[in-house]
Amino acid sequence: MTQFTATGPHHAAAPRRGRWPRLRDLLALRRQRNHLARLDDHLLNDIGLTRHQAMMEAERPAWDVPSHWRRG
């Protein structure tokens, strides 16, 4: 969301989230990364990833989350 002020546009800070929703999201991310690692090469090709890219993503630590998650 963009807010406009006298000095120009500013992005509103994302609302703070509690610990349980964050934990749930981290567990879901881990589960998705594990599923990604188990896809066969044909399915990875369908989504535009190589085996190497899928394994690199799957091996990321749980705290290495998308940058937009860190604002809250």
C-alpha positions as CSV (number, residue, x, y, z in Angstrom):
1,M,0.0,0.0,0.0
2,T,1.4,3.4,-0.9
3,Q,0.7,6.5,1.1
4,F,1.3,10.0,-0.3
5,T,2.6,12.8,1.9
6,A,4.0,16.2,1.3
7,T,7.4,14.7,0.6
8,G,6.2,12.0,-1.8
9,P,5.0,8.5,-1.8
10,H,5.8,6.2,1.2
11,H,5.0,2.6,1.6
12,A,3.0,1.8,4.7
13,A,4.7,-0.7,7.0
14,A,3.2,-4.2,7.0
15,P,1.2,-5.0,10.1
16,R,3.0,-6.9,12.8
17,R,2.2,-10.5,13.1
18,G,2.2,-12.8,16.1
19,R,4.6,-15.7,16.7
20,W,2.1,-18.4,15.8
21,P,1.2,-17.2,12.3
22,R,5.0,-16.8,11.7
23,L,5.7,-20.3,12.9
24,R,2.9,-21.7,10.8
25,D,4.3,-19.8,7.7
26,L,7.9,-21.1,8.4
27,L,6.6,-24.7,8.7
28,A,4.6,-24.3,5.4
29,L,7.7,-22.9,3.7
30,R,9.8,-25.8,4.8
31,R,7.2,-28.2,3.6
32,Q,7.0,-26.5,0.2
33,R,10.8,-26.6,-0.2
34,N,10.8,-30.3,0.7
35,H,8.1,-30.9,-1.9
36,L,10.1,-28.9,-4.5
37,A,13.1,-31.1,-3.9
38,R,11.1,-34.2,-4.6
39,L,9.7,-33.1,-8.0
40,D,11.0,-35.0,-10.9
41,D,13.0,-33.2,-13.7
42,H,10.0,-33.1,-16.0
43,L,7.9,-31.2,-13.5
44,L,10.8,-28.9,-12.6
45,N,11.2,-28.1,-16.3
46,D,7.5,-27.3,-16.5
47,I,7.9,-24.6,-13.8
48,G,11.2,-23.3,-15.3
49,L,13.6,-24.7,-12.7
50,T,16.6,-26.9,-13.0
51,R,17.4,-29.7,-10.5
52,H,20.2,-27.6,-9.2
53,Q,18.0,-24.5,-8.6
54,A,15.4,-26.7,-6.8
55,M,18.0,-28.2,-4.6
56,M,19.5,-24.9,-3.8
57,E,16.1,-23.6,-2.7
58,A,15.3,-26.7,-0.7
59,E,18.6,-26.4,1.2
60,R,18.0,-22.9,2.3
61,P,17.6,-22.6,6.1
62,A,14.2,-22.0,7.7
63,W,15.0,-18.4,8.6
64,D,16.0,-17.5,5.0
65,V,12.6,-16.3,4.0
66,P,11.3,-14.0,1.3
67,S,12.3,-10.4,2.0
68,H,8.6,-9.2,2.2
69,W,8.1,-11.4,5.2
70,R,10.8,-9.5,7.2
71,R,9.0,-6.1,7.2
72,G,6.5,-7.1,9.9
